[in-house]
Every structure is written in structure tokens, then in C-alpha cells.
Amino acid sequence: MTVLRPRVIPCLLLNDESLVKTVKFGAYTYIGDPVNTVRIFNELEVDELAFLDITASRQSRRPNFKILENIANECFMPLAYGGGICDIEDVGRIFSIGFEKVAINSHAIRNPAFITQVADIYGSQSLIGSIDARKNLWGRYEVFSHGGTKKDSRNPLEWAQELERLGAGELLLTSMDQDGTWTGYDIKLTQSVTSKVNVPVIANGGAGTVRHIGDVIKKGGASAAAVGSIVVFQGKGLGVLVSFPSKQELKDCLA
Amino acid sequence: MLTVVDYGMGNLGSIVNMFRKIGVQTVVAVDPAGIERADKLLLPGVGAFDTAMARIEQQGLLELLNHKVLVEEVPILGICLGMQLLTESSEEGTLPGLGWIPAKTLAFKGRIDTVRYKVPHMGWNTVEMHRESPLTAGFESFEEHRFYFVHSYFVQCDDDRHSILKTAYGLRFDSAVQNGNIYGAQFHPEKSHAFGMQLFRNFARL
């Protein structure tokens, strides 16, 4: 029986029309034009791409459909989008543009029934429940929404289980503390969730080497690893360079 | 012209764009008038079985699709949920399918070890060539055959001769099917790079 190759997903951040990269959800660096970046990822034959508009919810902005359409037109790989999705019409429009999945974070916290509504109409496989988590001073994980600006009373594990129950087909679990640090994923956070849910979990935040990807899949139990900095920068503190680990490197890190 | 049926179940943009990329013109049809003129049909679909069947019915497409496919014998390719709709029934819903291929759509849940094989089956997976078909012509030239899948239900043909590709995911299911002019692919060719382009090229050449 074939076991799926673990997915490695460039998670690209939109600030409305431009592509940016963050450190711990702040300190934006401008990366470039999203459509040009997609063309490069096409050539690199990556597993799939995720785009998150990280300022949409906090600016009460709807998804930028024009940019999403331009992205989908150029992209011959699976695509996910998250950011500012507040109603079922937005979801339908994103799918008709050519995205396979939507990621929902802030609006699920405001209105959990929205997850079930999307799942009932479009199926769970199209729906990513997105969780941003940060450790507080006492080392307890807390959930944040609106691009990390609003704290919620839930903890990541109970919210993950709730999202699964409501109908999310997979979960995107982002460590705000590790985001943009190049120091590795939060294995503990990832493991605490993957051991208690049945849906696939995409770990996000902190990848700095290919070995980190192997670790979060093997030790953290993640079904997929999202990568940011390592695919848009030449190295930590260095300039923009869009790249992707080779098939051999990915094979080796999972061995 | 190759006509993509739009019944409000998503995913059309990328299909149209991949055909454009390989130099094949398509039109998107929402109503019977658009489908009437088709000499080839593509039935996409992302979502739930009953919602899809109900929309086909509500848009007044059911009778016309039956005529185009069964009487005019226009080639049709169902993709993902679109392939499942070609079968007689689905465990996802209670409405009957189009029934153009003697096959059933079954749930992974309860049939595979869902701890090891998470559901939905989501991601790239390989296909095995099971039976020769014009839809998979030229596949031999690829070192591997892999496609992008996203689904919680799978198709099982009553008659194995209708299966052209098989994929293993906890069990072996029919990942592409053919019954005469009726074709289906469980995976998403439009999201599968070179592999998908080859399959679309083959369909466009029929």
C-alpha cells in the first residue's frame, strides 16, 4: 500500500496585493508580486500553495478576489486561501476562481457554525480550520485571531477538536512564537494537537532547515509542513530568493 | 466545442486555464442552451453529492445531459465529484447518481484504517495503469504517474473492465474509469502539472 508523500506547502502571506513575510506575526518584509512568485513555484513543481491575507480580518477587509483570480490563473497546483472570509458567498467565489480550499480562522471564532455551513455545502475536504497559537508567560498556549491581534479564551487543543467536530477537513496550526524565526517548528504544540484529532494537521511556523520539516512530521505527527521564510529568502537575514527544497533533500529529511 | 458544465460546484477557473495553457479552447455553460451545442463535455465538481445532483436537476440539465451523453454519445469527462456523479449512487447522499457507469461511490470511513490513512484522502498519490484507454495514452513515457487527490468517497466499478486506473489508499479504488464515451477521473488533472496536462490533451483529442 502506498503511503502518501508528506506535503510541504509554501505558505505565502499577502498584505492585500503584495507578498510579505513576517517574524512572529510582525516586522513585514516585502517579498514581491504574488503572481510572479506563483510562476516560479510552478517551475519548481511544489506540492501545493497556500496564501493567507494576514491583514484582511484585522482591517475588516474582504478577500482581494482580483489578486486571487490572477494567482489561480497562473497556478497548476492545488491552492488554499485564507483571510477575511466572512460569508458563504466569499467561499463560493474563491472556489469558482480556482482555489481548492479555504482556511478560516477569525470568522470561525466569531461564528463557529460557519464552519459547519461551509462543510455542508462544499464538503470538509475543502475546509481548513486555521489556528494561530502563542505561548503566554506561564507557558500555556492561547488562541489568537485577526492576524494575531485578538486573544481568544479557547486553548489550541480544545479549539482544534471543536473545529474537527464542526466539520473542518484539516487544520493549519501556526505557532506565532516560531513564525519567521528559522529555529524549527513547535513540536510540542503540534504533537499535542495531532495526537488528539483525526484530521490532517499542517504544522506552520519556524522552518529554517529541511531537517525541521522531517522533525515536525516524524516527531510532531503533522501530515504536512507549511514553509515560509526558507522558500522566500536566501537565508536568515538575507535577501529575497524564491526556492524550494529538492526532491532528494525532502526524501532524506523524512528517512 | 469542449464545454465545461457550470452547476455552481466550484473549481472551473483552473480547468479552463489548464486547457488554455495546452491550446484548447473551452466554453463554460450554465444553462441547457450552452450544453446543447457541446461536442465534448467536462463535468467538474467539488463538494457534496446530493447538493451537486440537486443543482443539476434545479438548473434543468439532467434530461439534456442524459440525451447528450447516452443518445448523442458525446465524450464526457467527470472530475473528482464529477466522476462520482457518473455512478449509480453514493454513500455520501441519498439521491441517485447519473448512473452512466455501473459503479457505486463508497465511503473510505469504515473500510480503511483511518488512523493510518486519514480521510479525506488528500494529496498527491500514484496511479497504476489497469486497462488501456485513449484517456491515458502517452502515460508510459512518464517515470511515475502521480496526481492530486482530495476526496472522502471513492468509486468502485461493478465491472472491473470499466476501471482504467487504480490507486491504493488503504484499499485499491478506481481512480479513472471509462464506459464507452463516458470517462471519469477521481483526481484533479488541472492541479497535477504535466500529468494533468497529458490527460487533458488526450481528452481534447478524442
Interface residues (C-beta under 8 A of the other chain):
Chain A: M1 T2 V3 L4 R5 R7 N42 E45 D47 E48 E69 A72 N73 C75 F76 M77 P78 L79 G92 F95 S96 I97 G98 E100 K101 D120 I121 Y122 G123 S124 Q125 S126 G169 E170 N198 V199 P200 S223 A224
Chain B: G8 G10 N11 L12 G13 S14 I15 N17 M18 K21 V46 G47 A48 T51 L81 T114 V115 R116 K118 V119 P120 H121 M122 G123 W124 N125 T126 Y148 V150 H151 S152 T167 A168 Y169 G170 H188 E190 K191 S192 H193 G196 M197
